[in-house]
Amino acid sequence: MPEYILDWNKYTDTAIRVAQEGSVLLKNDRSALPLQSGAKTAVFGRMQNNYYKSGTGSGGMVNVKHVVSIREGLQNEPGITVDEELIQIYEDWESENPVDPGLGWGKENWSQKEMPLTSDIVKSAAAKNDAAVIVIGRTAGEDRDNTAQKGSFFLSEGEEEMIGKVCAEFQKTIVVLNVGNIIDMSFVEKYDPAAVIYVWQAGMIGGTAAADLLCGKAVPSGCLTDTIAKELSDYPSSPNFGGEDLSKDFYTEDIFVGYRYFSTFAEEKVLYPFGYGLSYTTFEVKCLGFEAQGTDVCVKVSVKNTGNYMGKKTVMLFAKTPSDRIATPSRVLVDFKKTKKLAPGEEIEITLRAGANRYASFDDDGRLTGNTGWVLPKGTFTFFLGGNVEEAAEVGSFEISEDTMIEQLESAAKPLQAFERLTIGGNYEPVPLRKIEHVETRLERVPKEIAFTGDKGIKLSDVRTGKNTLSEFIAQIPDEDLSLIIRGEGMGSPKVTTGTAAAYGGVSRELMDMGIPTICCDDGPSGLINFFIFFFE
């Protein structure tokens, strides 16, 4: 086995960069951001020093030595001064009101009680500081989903009061959202903070990344992966989530999820569109050429930094497909690219491409060709280019004269219970129901059994070197041990890192003797699944 020497500085730098590039700036008025050199800053919100590094559940249980909070990140920035008197007020209050972790697995608190602010505290801070940073924190996760409650999707009463008082006294108020998902954003219009930024939950070093963004050492370049609607009830899934008895969900919105719904049926209900995200600089995006060869589309784009800061820009290509006979959304994202870091005045050319597999429609009842699969309905296919779904402008189109099946499939997972789904023109139609079970067809696809040979002395390393095949190696292993490889040992296994989800692979002496290493399964928001990576090392 080769020796690996881990350079933790590289891991740290990468984590910071990913956190910065994923942060989404939604608003930036009154030159609030970035904080100018020498700025005196008041930090509000009890979560300023209780950063949520991740969601809850098995990923959230991964232990780290230290989590950098947003306040700590700001205190480490040499270019600004943080109001220490206000910090002491929060620390004194928190000593009497410590963070409440909840009642354990699945019973964690989504948020924490906010410190009540007197008018004197806020006025005193406003008199001696240039800007205010308000930190709002949320967590949720495995067995603890968010709900439509105050302190979860909605602001708590304490948070509302805090934002209202601080915005009333400070011209430059920056709301920083340390959350794992979007929350209700109606407070932006209600209280008019100067700036709002989602910094998400970015791991143990997330507070450093957030502070670098606020102080201009990095520039936001993230884009919303969700549509933020004006009201929770504006989402088409809201009436059916959980059903009447919280036992089932009906996907009545069908394919019209997220921006696909709002761009087709409810543009007026959007507060911040899919793909939205500001920068500290500005960009000019131009289409240099549109070309369609058959169903393959190529769009050449020019992106120029027209502002005064370094920055990156994401450009998105959307498609609109014929929707008169089969339900299709008015916009489908088919390609996107983020530029490299561009200096002020710098211009770059990028190319976006899309094939038919990116914008084909799934025909689940055979209405176009009589068969189930991915189809291109006859008609006009139009393409739109822009920085988000709302601002994307038409750049080209082509025609298809006949309905075309590009991939025929078998239907295996139609619903069993009848309900109606959203379709063409905002109407509803019955969903096609499953008429047969597919146990037999599934069994036909199961690979043939490899005959057991017993131990032939073949090691896993022999497969890697090509001396033996993987089938020859597997044939040696009894069924019980084969199942042990994939069943593994559950959370808390002493064979791997404490706190991770499970151990897989070589969890028995017999399997380890065959050269199968023990693998740590880091599932959840704090890791990736590494199962069977040893086959490819």
Secondary structure, DSSP 8 states (H G I E B T S, - for coil): -------HHHHHHHHHHHHHHH-EEEEE-TT-SS--TT-EEEEESGGGGS---S-BSTTTT---S----HHHHHHT-TTSEE-HHHHHHHHHHHHHS-----SSTT---SS-------HHHHHHHHHH-SEEEEEEE---BTTB---SSBTTTB--HHHHHHHHHHHHH-SSEEEEEE-SS----THHHHH--SEEEE-----TTHHHHHHHHHTTSS------SS-EESSGGGSTTGGGTTTTTTS----TTTT--THHHHHHH-GGGEEE-TT--B-SS-EEEEEEEEEEETTEEEEEEEEEE-SSS-B--EEEEEEE---SSS---S-EEEEEEE---B-TT-EEEEEEEE-HHHH-EEESS-TTTSS-EEEE-SEEEEEEEESSTTT-EEEEEEEE-S-EEEEE-------SS--EEE-GGG-EEE-----S--HHHHHHHS-------------HHHHHHTSS-HHHHHTTS-HHHHHHHHH-B-TT-TTS-TTSSEEEES-SHHHHHTT--EEEE--STT----TTGGGT-
